[in-house]
Amino acid sequence: MSQYIEVFEKATGQSAPDRAAKLDELFNQIKRGKALPPRGQQAVAMGLTAHTLNDAREDPALFAYYRWVMTHCFQSGQVNELTARLIGMAFTSANVFETDLPQPLTLNPWQLTPMLDFPLKNKQAVVIENNGVFALLHQEHPDWPLILQSGNDFNDVYVRLIQRLEERGMRYAYLGDIDSAGIRMADRFASLLKQTPAEAVAALQTPRDVRLWLAELGKRNSVRSRALQVTSPVFQAEMVSVTMLGKFVEQEQLMPIYTQRIADWLKQED
């Protein structure tokens, strides 16, 4: 029996799908570190249709098995494949890298490797959850170092750049919607970092700020204030405020406050 099928069946208690063994050679190539073509070509080489490894609708059981093995049998970043995916895989920033290109700068997966050690213009950046807030802050303050969180779904390009920039001394502060989903996103961002405490990430939007802004500006909504799981104590405190008050505050409501806070934070010494 395939080692991958054996591990899957033992861990899940489920039988592997009928065509699971077709993926053994692909998994072995990944294990050996072989450079792989785009995923559609990988599927065709295994005798499958091109969308099998990208679209759960093609073969739901095999797709679920493939995703389980990829998640549980290989480390993040271990797969060396040429990606054909660009949408949703971008890293958008302003005034982070030392370049004469017009800002903001949007990077795709093919640009990742050279940018990991590309010269930096700044050693601190504010990470912004929402597209519109990012665009407005950049328009009004074109020299500020900003990173856009929205739209990337914590893809590999984004995660590797965020972590590499931190290794090179980048300081981060995070600003997002004060609702359950926004706080969970901030907590997830903080969890990516190896050297930066969550309290530093929340420096511009502290638990005390969250309580005050919810009380003064909050709008009631049971869905946006439902309890979601977060791991850091600082964001647990913010989640408690949202759920207890049953309110949320959107980033757009806080623009005047953001402007002064970001300006003051950027003046701070490391």
VENSULQUI-V699404 format. One line per field, one symbol per residue. phi: phi as a letter, one per 20 degrees, with the letter a starting at -180 (. if undefined). A space follows every 50 residues. Layout:
# VENSULQUI-V699404
phi = ???
This chain:
# VENSULQUI-V699404
phi = .gfffffffffdmdeffgegffegffffffffnffdfgfffgfffendff egedcfffbgfffffgfffffddcefnffdcfededfncecdbcmeeebe fgdfddddgfefgfefcfgdecdbbeedfegffgfffffecfefecceeg nellfffffffgffffgeofdccdcbgebgffffffffgfffedddffff fefebfgfggfffffecfdfafffdffcfcdegfefffffffffemcbce ggfdgffggfffgfffefef
